[in-house]
């Protein structure tokens, strides 16, 4: 708890966390306003709009949640690049190793801070969802809550990957670039080899964004949730093992 609290304090003392929140809120707000104004004009013209919940939030390519999900892999590396690498760069990692806490507590504390930040990002989107819930007749709130859960799990998975990349180097820029490279591959690998059955099945399982897209459609899939939990557990465990090896050398 103390590590998570200290990490959040450090995060919000830096301009990066505030800048990402501002950009995220601005982009999501503009996307929501554009969609709402477009369908208000459509309603005034012919009075029929169909599945408005999906069109505003989850339709391709203008859906608010779909747009914000597509940009997440650009934001998270800036947040996770200093989780462990800054401790190595400043030498404070030795103080953590000599303190009465173990590596599991260090890693979980850092990761918990990112989980809280992810809740803030989802909270911004929840504002638009609640507004739509009170202004759109027969709004499908359950489907959009499922979509928000998918986005939150995606943020946590990205954060776990970024945390692990941060344990590999003492340079924050290297950690950010490495995380961005990995997330880019995991985001766009599904488009590789779509005409070959074996490769298509393989890239589907490797594609992390495709899992959340199922939940964006309102499907609360147990296999997608299990996938995210496995990815998070895998990279958190790898981070712990990496710190264990460094602690043994110390």
VENMOPE-V305634 format. One record per run of one state. SS is the DSSP state (helix for helix, strand for strand, loop for the rest). FROM is the first residue (numbers start at 0). TO is the last residue. If there is no record, write none. Layout:
# VENMOPE-V305634
ss: (SS:SS)
from: (FROM:FROM)
to: (TO:TO)
This chain:
# VENMOPE-V305634
ss: (loop:helix:loop:helix:loop:helix:loop:helix:loop:helix:loop:helix:loop:helix:loop:helix:loop:helix:loop:helix:loop:helix:loop:helix:loop)
from: (0:1:13:14:46:51:57:63:80:84:90:91:98:102:135:140:167:171:191:196:206:208:216:221:249)
to: (0:12:13:45:50:56:62:79:83:89:90:97:101:134:139:166:170:190:195:205:207:215:220:248:249)
